[in-house]
Amino acid sequence: MIQDHELQFRPIAEGDLPRLWELVYKEEAPEWKKWDAPYFEHKCISWEEYYGSEPKLLAV
């Protein structure tokens, strides 16, 4: 973990996964994608598909 006065970086925890899925994969066209590079395709995936890849996500 890295911590500054106002900012803290830590590894991804299992409790973070629902919110990460909501922000990145839940919606077909999320608001943030309007400002993202157009050459990266966005794919909406189900919670089950996302959570099934959990070990890979937590190993990051």
C-alpha distance matrix in Angstrom:
0.0 3.8 6.5 10.2 13.3 13.6 10.7 7.2 5.6 4.5 7.1 10.6 12.1 15.9 16.5 15.3 18.1 21.1 19.9 18.8 22.2 24.0 22.6 23.2 25.9 27.9 30.3 32.8 32.5 29.4 29.7 26.8 28.8 31.5 29.2 27.7 29.3 32.5 32.3 29.6 31.2 29.7 30.4 30.3 29.5 29.9 27.3 28.7 28.4 24.8 23.8 25.8 23.4 20.3 19.6 19.6 17.2 14.6 14.9 13.6
3.8 0.0 3.8 7.0 10.5 11.1 8.3 5.8 5.0 6.6 9.7 13.0 15.0 18.8 19.0 17.3 20.1 22.9 21.2 20.0 23.6 25.0 23.1 23.8 26.9 29.0 31.0 33.3 32.7 29.4 29.2 26.2 28.3 30.7 28.1 26.8 28.4 31.8 31.8 29.4 31.4 30.0 31.1 31.3 30.9 31.7 29.3 31.0 30.5 26.8 26.2 28.3 25.8 23.0 22.5 22.0 19.4 17.4 17.6 15.6
6.5 3.8 0.0 3.8 6.8 7.8 5.9 4.3 6.2 8.5 12.2 14.9 16.5 20.2 19.7 18.1 21.3 23.6 21.5 20.8 24.6 25.5 23.5 24.8 28.0 29.7 31.5 34.1 33.2 29.8 29.2 26.4 28.9 30.9 28.3 27.5 29.5 32.9 33.4 31.1 33.0 31.4 32.7 32.5 32.4 33.0 30.5 32.6 32.3 28.6 28.0 30.4 28.1 25.2 25.1 24.8 22.0 20.0 20.7 18.7
10.2 7.0 3.8 0.0 3.8 5.6 5.1 6.2 8.8 11.8 15.5 17.9 19.7 23.3 22.5 20.6 23.8 25.9 23.3 22.7 26.5 27.0 24.7 26.1 29.6 31.2 32.7 35.2 33.9 30.3 29.3 26.5 29.2 30.8 28.0 27.6 29.5 33.1 33.9 31.9 34.0 32.5 34.1 34.1 34.3 35.1 32.8 35.1 34.8 31.0 30.7 33.3 31.0 28.2 28.4 27.8 24.8 23.1 23.9 21.6
13.3 10.5 6.8 3.8 0.0 3.8 6.1 8.2 11.6 14.5 18.2 20.3 21.7 25.1 23.8 22.0 25.4 27.0 24.3 24.2 28.0 28.0 25.7 27.6 31.1 32.3 33.6 36.3 34.8 31.2 29.8 27.3 30.3 31.7 28.9 29.0 31.3 34.8 35.9 34.0 36.0 34.3 35.9 35.6 36.0 36.6 34.3 36.8 36.8 33.0 32.6 35.5 33.4 30.6 31.0 30.7 27.5 25.8 26.9 24.7
13.6 11.1 7.8 5.6 3.8 0.0 3.8 7.0 10.5 13.5 17.1 18.6 20.0 23.2 21.6 19.5 22.9 24.1 21.1 21.2 24.9 24.6 22.3 24.4 27.9 29.0 30.1 32.8 31.3 27.6 26.2 23.9 27.0 28.3 25.8 26.0 28.6 32.0 33.3 31.3 33.2 31.3 32.9 32.4 32.9 33.6 31.4 34.1 34.1 30.3 30.2 33.2 31.3 28.6 29.4 29.0 25.6 24.3 25.8 23.4
10.7 8.3 5.9 5.1 6.1 3.8 0.0 3.8 6.8 10.1 13.6 15.1 16.9 20.2 19.1 16.8 19.9 21.5 18.7 18.3 22.1 22.2 19.9 21.5 25.1 26.5 27.8 30.4 29.1 25.5 24.4 21.8 24.7 26.4 23.8 23.6 26.0 29.4 30.5 28.3 30.1 28.4 29.9 29.6 30.0 30.7 28.5 31.1 30.9 27.1 27.1 29.9 27.8 25.2 25.9 25.4 22.0 20.8 22.1 19.7
7.2 5.8 4.3 6.2 8.2 7.0 3.8 0.0 3.8 6.5 10.2 12.1 13.7 17.2 16.4 14.4 17.6 19.7 17.4 16.8 20.6 21.3 19.3 20.8 24.1 25.6 27.4 30.1 29.2 25.7 25.2 22.6 25.2 27.3 25.0 24.3 26.6 29.9 30.6 28.1 29.7 27.9 29.0 28.7 28.6 29.1 26.7 29.0 28.8 25.0 24.6 27.3 25.2 22.4 22.8 22.5 19.3 17.6 19.0 16.9
5.6 5.0 6.2 8.8 11.6 10.5 6.8 3.8 0.0 3.8 7.1 9.3 11.7 15.3 15.3 13.0 15.7 18.3 16.4 15.1 18.8 20.1 18.1 18.9 22.1 24.0 26.0 28.4 27.8 24.5 24.5 21.6 23.8 26.2 24.0 22.7 24.6 27.9 28.2 25.5 27.2 25.5 26.6 26.5 26.3 27.0 24.7 26.7 26.3 22.5 22.2 24.6 22.2 19.5 19.7 19.1 16.0 14.5 15.5 13.2
4.5 6.6 8.5 11.8 14.5 13.5 10.1 6.5 3.8 0.0 3.8 6.5 8.5 12.2 12.7 11.0 13.7 16.7 15.4 14.3 17.7 19.5 18.2 18.8 21.5 23.4 25.8 28.4 28.2 25.2 25.6 22.9 24.9 27.7 25.8 24.3 26.1 29.1 29.1 26.2 27.5 25.7 26.2 25.9 25.1 25.5 23.0 24.6 24.3 20.6 19.8 22.1 19.8 16.8 16.7 16.6 13.7 11.5 12.7 11.1
7.1 9.7 12.2 15.5 18.2 17.1 13.6 10.2 7.1 3.8 0.0 3.8 6.3 9.8 11.3 9.8 11.7 15.1 14.6 13.0 16.0 18.4 17.5 17.6 19.8 21.9 24.6 27.0 27.3 24.5 25.5 22.9 24.4 27.6 25.9 24.0 25.6 28.3 28.0 24.8 25.8 24.0 24.2 24.0 22.8 23.2 20.6 21.8 21.3 17.8 16.8 18.7 16.3 13.4 13.0 12.9 10.3 7.8 9.0 7.8
10.6 13.0 14.9 17.9 20.3 18.6 15.1 12.1 9.3 6.5 3.8 0.0 3.8 6.8 8.3 6.4 7.9 11.4 11.2 9.6 12.4 14.9 14.4 14.6 16.5 18.4 21.3 23.8 24.4 21.8 23.1 20.8 22.2 25.6 24.4 22.4 24.3 26.7 26.5 23.1 23.6 21.5 21.3 20.7 19.3 19.5 16.8 18.2 17.9 14.3 13.3 15.6 13.5 10.4 10.9 11.1 7.9 5.9 8.5 7.8
12.1 15.0 16.5 19.7 21.7 20.0 16.9 13.7 11.7 8.5 6.3 3.8 0.0 3.8 5.4 5.4 7.2 10.4 11.0 10.6 12.9 15.3 15.6 16.2 17.6 18.9 22.2 24.9 25.9 23.3 24.8 23.0 24.6 27.9 27.1 25.3 27.4 29.6 29.5 26.0 26.1 23.6 22.9 21.8 20.0 19.4 16.3 17.4 17.8 14.5 12.6 15.0 13.7 10.1 10.8 12.3 9.5 6.9 10.1 10.6
15.9 18.8 20.2 23.3 25.1 23.2 20.2 17.2 15.3 12.2 9.8 6.8 3.8 0.0 3.8 5.3 5.5 8.4 10.2 10.2 11.6 14.0 15.3 15.8 16.4 17.3 20.8 23.6 25.1 22.8 24.8 23.4 24.7 28.2 27.9 26.1 28.2 30.0 29.9 26.2 25.8 23.1 21.8 20.3 18.0 16.9 13.5 14.2 15.1 12.1 9.6 12.2 11.7 8.0 9.5 11.7 9.3 7.4 11.0 12.3
16.5 19.0 19.7 22.5 23.8 21.6 19.1 16.4 15.3 12.7 11.3 8.3 5.4 3.8 0.0 3.8 5.6 6.9 8.2 9.6 11.2 12.7 14.1 15.5 16.4 16.6 20.0 23.2 24.4 21.8 23.5 22.5 24.3 27.5 27.3 26.0 28.6 30.3 30.7 27.1 26.6 23.6 22.5 20.6 18.6 17.3 13.7 15.2 16.6 13.6 11.4 14.5 14.5 11.1 13.1 15.1 12.2 10.8 14.4 15.1
15.3 17.3 18.1 20.6 22.0 19.5 16.8 14.4 13.0 11.0 9.8 6.4 5.4 5.3 3.8 0.0 3.8 5.8 5.7 6.2 8.8 10.3 10.9 12.3 13.8 14.4 17.6 20.7 21.5 18.8 20.3 18.9 20.8 24.0 23.6 22.3 24.9 26.8 27.3 23.8 23.5 20.6 19.9 18.3 16.9 16.2 13.1 15.1 15.9 12.4 11.2 14.6 13.8 10.8 13.1 14.1 10.7 9.9 13.5 13.3
18.1 20.1 21.3 23.8 25.4 22.9 19.9 17.6 15.7 13.7 11.7 7.9 7.2 5.5 5.6 3.8 0.0 3.8 5.5 5.1 6.1 8.6 10.0 10.5 11.1 11.9 15.3 18.2 19.5 17.3 19.5 18.3 19.6 23.0 23.1 21.4 23.8 25.2 25.5 21.8 21.2 18.1 16.9 15.2 13.4 12.6 9.5 11.5 12.1 8.7 7.6 11.0 10.5 8.0 11.0 11.9 8.7 9.0 12.8 12.8
21.1 22.9 23.6 25.9 27.0 24.1 21.5 19.7 18.3 16.7 15.1 11.4 10.4 8.4 6.9 5.8 3.8 0.0 3.8 5.5 5.2 6.3 8.8 10.2 10.2 9.8 13.2 16.5 18.0 15.8 18.1 17.6 19.1 22.3 22.8 21.7 24.4 25.5 26.2 22.6 21.5 18.1 16.7 14.2 12.6 11.2 8.0 10.7 12.1 9.2 8.4 12.2 12.6 10.7 14.2 15.1 12.2 12.8 16.5 16.5
19.9 21.2 21.5 23.3 24.3 21.1 18.7 17.4 16.4 15.4 14.6 11.2 11.0 10.2 8.2 5.7 5.5 3.8 0.0 3.8 5.4 5.0 6.2 8.6 10.0 9.7 12.5 15.9 16.6 13.8 15.4 14.8 16.8 19.8 20.1 19.3 22.3 23.7 24.8 21.4 20.7 17.3 16.7 14.5 13.8 13.2 10.7 13.8 14.8 11.6 11.6 15.3 15.0 13.2 16.4 16.7 13.3 14.0 17.5 16.7
18.8 20.0 20.8 22.7 24.2 21.2 18.3 16.8 15.1 14.3 13.0 9.6 10.6 10.2 9.6 6.2 5.1 5.5 3.8 0.0 3.8 5.4 5.2 6.1 8.0 9.2 11.9 14.8 15.4 12.8 14.6 13.3 14.7 18.1 18.1 16.7 19.3 20.9 21.6 18.2 17.7 14.6 14.2 12.7 12.2 12.5 10.5 13.4 13.4 9.8 10.6 13.9 12.8 11.4 14.4 14.0 10.5 11.9 15.0 13.8
22.2 23.6 24.6 26.5 28.0 24.9 22.1 20.6 18.8 17.7 16.0 12.4 12.9 11.6 11.2 8.8 6.1 5.2 5.4 3.8 0.0 3.8 5.5 5.3 5.2 6.0 9.3 12.1 13.6 11.7 14.3 13.7 14.4 17.9 18.6 17.1 19.6 20.5 21.1 17.5 16.3 12.9 11.7 9.6 8.6 8.7 7.0 10.3 10.2 7.1 8.5 11.8 11.3 10.8 14.4 14.0 11.1 13.1 16.3 15.5
24.0 25.0 25.5 27.0 28.0 24.6 22.2 21.3 20.1 19.5 18.4 14.9 15.3 14.0 12.7 10.3 8.6 6.3 5.0 5.4 3.8 0.0 3.8 5.7 6.0 4.9 7.5 10.9 11.9 9.6 12.0 12.1 13.4 16.5 17.5 16.8 19.8 20.5 21.8 18.6 17.2 13.6 12.7 10.1 10.1 9.9 8.7 12.4 12.9 10.4 11.7 15.1 15.0 14.5 18.1 17.8 14.7 16.6 19.8 18.8
22.6 23.1 23.5 24.7 25.7 22.3 19.9 19.3 18.1 18.2 17.5 14.4 15.6 15.3 14.1 10.9 10.0 8.8 6.2 5.2 5.5 3.8 0.0 3.8 6.3 6.8 8.1 11.1 10.9 7.9 9.6 8.8 10.6 13.7 14.2 13.5 16.6 17.9 19.4 16.3 15.6 12.2 12.4 10.7 11.7 12.6 11.8 15.4 15.2 12.2 14.0 17.2 16.3 15.8 19.0 18.1 14.8 16.7 19.6 17.9
23.2 23.8 24.8 26.1 27.6 24.4 21.5 20.8 18.9 18.8 17.6 14.6 16.2 15.8 15.5 12.3 10.5 10.2 8.6 6.1 5.3 5.7 3.8 0.0 3.8 6.3 7.6 9.6 9.8 7.6 10.1 8.8 9.2 12.8 13.4 11.8 14.4 15.4 16.3 13.0 12.2 8.8 9.0 8.1 9.2 11.1 11.1 14.3 13.2 10.3 12.9 15.6 14.2 14.4 17.5 16.0 13.1 15.7 18.1 16.3
25.9 26.9 28.0 29.6 31.1 27.9 25.1 24.1 22.1 21.5 19.8 16.5 17.6 16.4 16.4 13.8 11.1 10.2 10.0 8.0 5.2 6.0 6.3 3.8 0.0 3.8 5.8 7.5 9.2 8.3 11.7 11.3 10.9 14.4 15.8 14.1 16.2 16.4 17.0 13.6 11.8 8.1 6.8 4.8 5.5 7.6 8.4 11.4 10.2 8.2 11.3 13.5 12.8 13.8 17.1 15.9 13.5 16.5 18.9 17.7
27.9 29.0 29.7 31.2 32.3 29.0 26.5 25.6 24.0 23.4 21.9 18.4 18.9 17.3 16.6 14.4 11.9 9.8 9.7 9.2 6.0 4.9 6.8 6.3 3.8 0.0 3.8 6.8 9.0 8.2 11.6 12.4 12.4 15.5 17.4 16.4 18.9 18.8 19.9 16.8 14.6 10.8 9.1 5.8 6.4 6.8 7.6 11.1 11.0 9.6 12.1 14.7 14.9 15.5 19.2 18.6 16.2 18.8 21.6 20.7
30.3 31.0 31.5 32.7 33.6 30.1 27.8 27.4 26.0 25.8 24.6 21.3 22.2 20.8 20.0 17.6 15.3 13.2 12.5 11.9 9.3 7.5 8.1 7.6 5.8 3.8 0.0 3.8 5.5 5.4 9.0 10.6 10.2 12.8 15.2 14.8 17.3 16.8 18.4 15.8 13.4 9.7 8.8 6.0 8.4 9.6 11.1 14.5 14.1 13.0 15.8 18.1 18.1 19.0 22.6 21.6 19.2 22.0 24.6 23.3
32.8 33.3 34.1 35.2 36.3 32.8 30.4 30.1 28.4 28.4 27.0 23.8 24.9 23.6 23.2 20.7 18.2 16.5 15.9 14.8 12.1 10.9 11.1 9.6 7.5 6.8 3.8 0.0 3.8 6.3 9.8 11.4 9.8 12.0 14.9 14.2 16.1 14.8 16.3 14.0 11.2 7.9 7.0 5.1 8.6 10.7 13.2 15.9 14.9 14.4 17.6 19.4 19.2 20.8 24.1 22.7 20.8 23.9 26.1 24.7
32.5 32.7 33.2 33.9 34.8 31.3 29.1 29.2 27.8 28.2 27.3 24.4 25.9 25.1 24.4 21.5 19.5 18.0 16.6 15.4 13.6 11.9 10.9 9.8 9.2 9.0 5.5 3.8 0.0 3.8 6.6 8.5 6.8 8.4 11.5 11.5 13.7 12.5 14.8 13.0 10.9 8.0 8.9 8.1 11.8 14.0 16.1 19.1 18.0 17.0 20.2 22.2 21.6 22.9 26.1 24.4 22.2 25.2 27.3 25.5
29.4 29.4 29.8 30.3 31.2 27.6 25.5 25.7 24.5 25.2 24.5 21.8 23.3 22.8 21.8 18.8 17.3 15.8 13.8 12.8 11.7 9.6 7.9 7.6 8.3 8.2 5.4 6.3 3.8 0.0 3.8 5.5 5.6 7.7 10.0 10.3 13.4 13.3 15.7 13.6 12.3 9.2 10.4 9.3 12.5 14.5 15.6 19.1 18.2 16.5 19.3 21.8 21.0 21.7 24.9 23.4 20.6 23.3 25.7 23.6
29.7 29.2 29.2 29.3 29.8 26.2 24.4 25.2 24.5 25.6 25.5 23.1 24.8 24.8 23.5 20.3 19.5 18.1 15.4 14.6 14.3 12.0 9.6 10.1 11.7 11.6 9.0 9.8 6.6 3.8 0.0 3.8 5.4 5.8 7.9 9.5 12.9 13.3 16.3 14.9 14.4 11.8 13.8 13.1 16.2 18.1 19.0 22.6 21.8 19.8 22.5 25.1 24.1 24.5 27.6 26.0 23.0 25.4 27.7 25.3
26.8 26.2 26.4 26.5 27.3 23.9 21.8 22.6 21.6 22.9 22.9 20.8 23.0 23.4 22.5 18.9 18.3 17.6 14.8 13.3 13.7 12.1 8.8 8.8 11.3 12.4 10.6 11.4 8.5 5.5 3.8 0.0 3.8 5.4 5.6 6.5 10.2 11.5 14.3 12.7 13.0 10.8 13.3 13.4 16.3 18.6 19.2 22.6 21.5 19.0 21.7 24.3 22.8 23.0 25.7 23.8 20.8 23.2 25.2 22.5
28.8 28.3 28.9 29.2 30.3 27.0 24.7 25.2 23.8 24.9 24.4 22.2 24.6 24.7 24.3 20.8 19.6 19.1 16.8 14.7 14.4 13.4 10.6 9.2 10.9 12.4 10.2 9.8 6.8 5.6 5.4 3.8 0.0 3.8 5.3 4.8 7.9 8.2 11.0 9.5 9.6 7.9 10.9 11.7 15.0 17.9 19.2 22.2 20.6 18.6 21.7 23.8 22.2 23.0 25.7 23.5 20.9 23.7 25.4 22.7
31.5 30.7 30.9 30.8 31.7 28.3 26.4 27.3 26.2 27.7 27.6 25.6 27.9 28.2 27.5 24.0 23.0 22.3 19.8 18.1 17.9 16.5 13.7 12.8 14.4 15.5 12.8 12.0 8.4 7.7 5.8 5.4 3.8 0.0 3.8 5.8 8.4 8.4 11.9 11.6 11.9 10.9 14.0 14.8 18.4 21.1 22.6 25.7 24.2 22.3 25.5 27.6 26.0 26.8 29.5 27.3 24.6 27.4 29.0 26.2
29.2 28.1 28.3 28.0 28.9 25.8 23.8 25.0 24.0 25.8 25.9 24.4 27.1 27.9 27.3 23.6 23.1 22.8 20.1 18.1 18.6 17.5 14.2 13.4 15.8 17.4 15.2 14.9 11.5 10.0 7.9 5.6 5.3 3.8 0.0 3.8 6.8 8.4 11.7 11.5 12.9 12.4 15.8 16.9 20.2 23.0 24.0 27.2 25.5 23.2 26.2 28.3 26.4 26.9 29.3 26.8 24.1 26.6 28.0 24.8
27.7 26.8 27.5 27.6 29.0 26.0 23.6 24.3 22.7 24.3 24.0 22.4 25.3 26.1 26.0 22.3 21.4 21.7 19.3 16.7 17.1 16.8 13.5 11.8 14.1 16.4 14.8 14.2 11.5 10.3 9.5 6.5 4.8 5.8 3.8 0.0 3.8 6.2 8.7 8.0 9.9 9.8 13.4 15.2 18.2 21.3 22.4 25.2 23.2 20.9 24.0 25.8 23.6 24.3 26.5 23.8 21.3 24.0 25.1 21.9
29.3 28.4 29.5 29.5 31.3 28.6 26.0 26.6 24.6 26.1 25.6 24.3 27.4 28.2 28.6 24.9 23.8 24.4 22.3 19.3 19.6 19.8 16.6 14.4 16.2 18.9 17.3 16.1 13.7 13.4 12.9 10.2 7.9 8.4 6.8 3.8 0.0 3.8 5.6 6.2 9.0 10.4 14.1 16.6 19.5 23.0 24.4 26.8 24.4 22.3 25.6 27.0 24.5 25.6 27.4 24.3 22.3 25.2 25.8 22.6
32.5 31.8 32.9 33.1 34.8 32.0 29.4 29.9 27.9 29.1 28.3 26.7 29.6 30.0 30.3 26.8 25.2 25.5 23.7 20.9 20.5 20.5 17.9 15.4 16.4 18.8 16.8 14.8 12.5 13.3 13.3 11.5 8.2 8.4 8.4 6.2 3.8 0.0 3.8 5.5 7.3 9.3 12.9 15.7 18.9 22.5 24.4 26.7 24.1 22.6 26.2 27.3 25.1 26.7 28.6 25.6 23.9 27.1 27.7 24.8
32.3 31.8 33.4 33.9 35.9 33.3 30.5 30.6 28.2 29.1 28.0 26.5 29.5 29.9 30.7 27.3 25.5 26.2 24.8 21.6 21.1 21.8 19.4 16.3 17.0 19.9 18.4 16.3 14.8 15.7 16.3 14.3 11.0 11.9 11.7 8.7 5.6 3.8 0.0 3.8 6.3 9.5 12.8 16.1 18.9 22.6 24.6 26.5 23.5 22.2 25.7 26.4 23.9 25.8 27.4 24.1 22.9 26.2 26.3 23.5
29.6 29.4 31.1 31.9 34.0 31.3 28.3 28.1 25.5 26.2 24.8 23.1 26.0 26.2 27.1 23.8 21.8 22.6 21.4 18.2 17.5 18.6 16.3 13.0 13.6 16.8 15.8 14.0 13.0 13.6 14.9 12.7 9.5 11.6 11.5 8.0 6.2 5.5 3.8 0.0 3.8 6.5 9.7 13.0 15.5 19.2 21.0 22.8 19.9 18.4 22.0 22.7 20.2 22.0 23.7 20.5 19.2 22.6 22.9 20.3
31.2 31.4 33.0 34.0 36.0 33.2 30.1 29.7 27.2 27.5 25.8 23.6 26.1 25.8 26.6 23.5 21.2 21.5 20.7 17.7 16.3 17.2 15.6 12.2 11.8 14.6 13.4 11.2 10.9 12.3 14.4 13.0 9.6 11.9 12.9 9.9 9.0 7.3 6.3 3.8 0.0 3.8 6.5 10.1 12.7 16.5 18.7 20.5 17.5 16.6 20.3 20.9 18.9 21.2 23.2 20.3 19.1 22.7 23.4 21.2
29.7 30.0 31.4 32.5 34.3 31.3 28.4 27.9 25.5 25.7 24.0 21.5 23.6 23.1 23.6 20.6 18.1 18.1 17.3 14.6 12.9 13.6 12.2 8.8 8.1 10.8 9.7 7.9 8.0 9.2 11.8 10.8 7.9 10.9 12.4 9.8 10.4 9.3 9.5 6.5 3.8 0.0 3.8 6.7 9.6 13.3 15.4 17.5 15.0 13.9 17.6 18.6 17.0 19.0 21.5 19.0 17.4 20.9 22.2 20.2
30.4 31.1 32.7 34.1 35.9 32.9 29.9 29.0 26.6 26.2 24.2 21.3 22.9 21.8 22.5 19.9 16.9 16.7 16.7 14.2 11.7 12.7 12.4 9.0 6.8 9.1 8.8 7.0 8.9 10.4 13.8 13.3 10.9 14.0 15.8 13.4 14.1 12.9 12.8 9.7 6.5 3.8 0.0 3.8 6.3 10.0 12.6 14.3 11.7 11.3 15.1 15.8 14.8 17.1 19.8 17.7 16.5 20.1 21.5 20.1
30.3 31.3 32.5 34.1 35.6 32.4 29.6 28.7 26.5 25.9 24.0 20.7 21.8 20.3 20.6 18.3 15.2 14.2 14.5 12.7 9.6 10.1 10.7 8.1 4.8 5.8 6.0 5.1 8.1 9.3 13.1 13.4 11.7 14.8 16.9 15.2 16.6 15.7 16.1 13.0 10.1 6.7 3.8 0.0 3.8 7.0 9.7 11.9 10.2 9.8 13.4 14.7 14.4 16.3 19.5 18.0 16.5 19.9 21.9 20.9
29.5 30.9 32.4 34.3 36.0 32.9 30.0 28.6 26.3 25.1 22.8 19.3 20.0 18.0 18.6 16.9 13.4 12.6 13.8 12.2 8.6 10.1 11.7 9.2 5.5 6.4 8.4 8.6 11.8 12.5 16.2 16.3 15.0 18.4 20.2 18.2 19.5 18.9 18.9 15.5 12.7 9.6 6.3 3.8 0.0 3.8 6.7 8.3 6.4 6.6 10.0 11.1 11.3 13.4 16.7 15.7 14.5 17.7 19.9 19.5
29.9 31.7 33.0 35.1 36.6 33.6 30.7 29.1 27.0 25.5 23.2 19.5 19.4 16.9 17.3 16.2 12.6 11.2 13.2 12.5 8.7 9.9 12.6 11.1 7.6 6.8 9.6 10.7 14.0 14.5 18.1 18.6 17.9 21.1 23.0 21.3 23.0 22.5 22.6 19.2 16.5 13.3 10.0 7.0 3.8 0.0 3.8 5.3 5.3 6.2 8.5 9.8 11.2 12.9 16.4 16.3 15.2 17.9 20.5 20.6
27.3 29.3 30.5 32.8 34.3 31.4 28.5 26.7 24.7 23.0 20.6 16.8 16.3 13.5 13.7 13.1 9.5 8.0 10.7 10.5 7.0 8.7 11.8 11.1 8.4 7.6 11.1 13.2 16.1 15.6 19.0 19.2 19.2 22.6 24.0 22.4 24.4 24.4 24.6 21.0 18.7 15.4 12.6 9.7 6.7 3.8 0.0 3.8 5.5 5.0 5.8 8.2 10.0 10.6 14.3 14.8 13.4 15.5 18.5 19.0
28.7 31.0 32.6 35.1 36.8 34.1 31.1 29.0 26.7 24.6 21.8 18.2 17.4 14.2 15.2 15.1 11.5 10.7 13.8 13.4 10.3 12.4 15.4 14.3 11.4 11.1 14.5 15.9 19.1 19.1 22.6 22.6 22.2 25.7 27.2 25.2 26.8 26.7 26.5 22.8 20.5 17.5 14.3 11.9 8.3 5.3 3.8 0.0 3.8 5.4 5.2 5.9 8.7 9.9 13.2 14.2 13.7 15.7 18.3 19.4
28.4 30.5 32.3 34.8 36.8 34.1 30.9 28.8 26.3 24.3 21.3 17.9 17.8 15.1 16.6 15.9 12.1 12.1 14.8 13.4 10.2 12.9 15.2 13.2 10.2 11.0 14.1 14.9 18.0 18.2 21.8 21.5 20.6 24.2 25.5 23.2 24.4 24.1 23.5 19.9 17.5 15.0 11.7 10.2 6.4 5.3 5.5 3.8 0.0 3.8 5.6 5.1 6.7 9.2 12.2 12.2 12.1 14.8 16.9 17.7
24.8 26.8 28.6 31.0 33.0 30.3 27.1 25.0 22.5 20.6 17.8 14.3 14.5 12.1 13.6 12.4 8.7 9.2 11.6 9.8 7.1 10.4 12.2 10.3 8.2 9.6 13.0 14.4 17.0 16.5 19.8 19.0 18.6 22.3 23.2 20.9 22.3 22.6 22.2 18.4 16.6 13.9 11.3 9.8 6.6 6.2 5.0 5.4 3.8 0.0 3.8 5.4 5.4 6.9 10.4 10.2 9.1 11.8 14.3 14.7
23.8 26.2 28.0 30.7 32.6 30.2 27.1 24.6 22.2 19.8 16.8 13.3 12.6 9.6 11.4 11.2 7.6 8.4 11.6 10.6 8.5 11.7 14.0 12.9 11.3 12.1 15.8 17.6 20.2 19.3 22.5 21.7 21.7 25.5 26.2 24.0 25.6 26.2 25.7 22.0 20.3 17.6 15.1 13.4 10.0 8.5 5.8 5.2 5.6 3.8 0.0 3.8 5.3 5.0 8.6 9.8 9.0 10.6 13.4 14.6
25.8 28.3 30.4 33.3 35.5 33.2 29.9 27.3 24.6 22.1 18.7 15.6 15.0 12.2 14.5 14.6 11.0 12.2 15.3 13.9 11.8 15.1 17.2 15.6 13.5 14.7 18.1 19.4 22.2 21.8 25.1 24.3 23.8 27.6 28.3 25.8 27.0 27.3 26.4 22.7 20.9 18.6 15.8 14.7 11.1 9.8 8.2 5.9 5.1 5.4 3.8 0.0 3.8 5.5 7.9 9.1 9.7 11.5 13.5 15.2
23.4 25.8 28.1 31.0 33.4 31.3 27.8 25.2 22.2 19.8 16.3 13.5 13.7 11.7 14.5 13.8 10.5 12.6 15.0 12.8 11.3 15.0 16.3 14.2 12.8 14.9 18.1 19.2 21.6 21.0 24.1 22.8 22.2 26.0 26.4 23.6 24.5 25.1 23.9 20.2 18.9 17.0 14.8 14.4 11.3 11.2 10.0 8.7 6.7 5.4 5.3 3.8 0.0 3.8 5.8 5.6 6.5 9.0 10.4 11.8
20.3 23.0 25.2 28.2 30.6 28.6 25.2 22.4 19.5 16.8 13.4 10.4 10.1 8.0 11.1 10.8 8.0 10.7 13.2 11.4 10.8 14.5 15.8 14.4 13.8 15.5 19.0 20.8 22.9 21.7 24.5 23.0 23.0 26.8 26.9 24.3 25.6 26.7 25.8 22.0 21.2 19.0 17.1 16.3 13.4 12.9 10.6 9.9 9.2 6.9 5.0 5.5 3.8 0.0 3.8 5.4 5.0 6.1 8.5 10.3
19.6 22.5 25.1 28.4 31.0 29.4 25.9 22.8 19.7 16.7 13.0 10.9 10.8 9.5 13.1 13.1 11.0 14.2 16.4 14.4 14.4 18.1 19.0 17.5 17.1 19.2 22.6 24.1 26.1 24.9 27.6 25.7 25.7 29.5 29.3 26.5 27.4 28.6 27.4 23.7 23.2 21.5 19.8 19.5 16.7 16.4 14.3 13.2 12.2 10.4 8.6 7.9 5.8 3.8 0.0 3.8 5.4 5.2 6.1 9.0
19.6 22.0 24.8 27.8 30.7 29.0 25.4 22.5 19.1 16.6 12.9 11.1 12.3 11.7 15.1 14.1 11.9 15.1 16.7 14.0 14.0 17.8 18.1 16.0 15.9 18.6 21.6 22.7 24.4 23.4 26.0 23.8 23.5 27.3 26.8 23.8 24.3 25.6 24.1 20.5 20.3 19.0 17.7 18.0 15.7 16.3 14.8 14.2 12.2 10.2 9.8 9.1 5.6 5.4 3.8 0.0 3.8 5.6 5.3 7.0
17.2 19.4 22.0 24.8 27.5 25.6 22.0 19.3 16.0 13.7 10.3 7.9 9.5 9.3 12.2 10.7 8.7 12.2 13.3 10.5 11.1 14.7 14.8 13.1 13.5 16.2 19.2 20.8 22.2 20.6 23.0 20.8 20.9 24.6 24.1 21.3 22.3 23.9 22.9 19.2 19.1 17.4 16.5 16.5 14.5 15.2 13.4 13.7 12.1 9.1 9.0 9.7 6.5 5.0 5.4 3.8 0.0 3.8 5.5 5.7
14.6 17.4 20.0 23.1 25.8 24.3 20.8 17.6 14.5 11.5 7.8 5.9 6.9 7.4 10.8 9.9 9.0 12.8 14.0 11.9 13.1 16.6 16.7 15.7 16.5 18.8 22.0 23.9 25.2 23.3 25.4 23.2 23.7 27.4 26.6 24.0 25.2 27.1 26.2 22.6 22.7 20.9 20.1 19.9 17.7 17.9 15.5 15.7 14.8 11.8 10.6 11.5 9.0 6.1 5.2 5.6 3.8 0.0 3.8 5.4
14.9 17.6 20.7 23.9 26.9 25.8 22.1 19.0 15.5 12.7 9.0 8.5 10.1 11.0 14.4 13.5 12.8 16.5 17.5 15.0 16.3 19.8 19.6 18.1 18.9 21.6 24.6 26.1 27.3 25.7 27.7 25.2 25.4 29.0 28.0 25.1 25.8 27.7 26.3 22.9 23.4 22.2 21.5 21.9 19.9 20.5 18.5 18.3 16.9 14.3 13.4 13.5 10.4 8.5 6.1 5.3 5.5 3.8 0.0 3.8
13.6 15.6 18.7 21.6 24.7 23.4 19.7 16.9 13.2 11.1 7.8 7.8 10.6 12.3 15.1 13.3 12.8 16.5 16.7 13.8 15.5 18.8 17.9 16.3 17.7 20.7 23.3 24.7 25.5 23.6 25.3 22.5 22.7 26.2 24.8 21.9 22.6 24.8 23.5 20.3 21.2 20.2 20.1 20.9 19.5 20.6 19.0 19.4 17.7 14.7 14.6 15.2 11.8 10.3 9.0 7.0 5.7 5.4 3.8 0.0
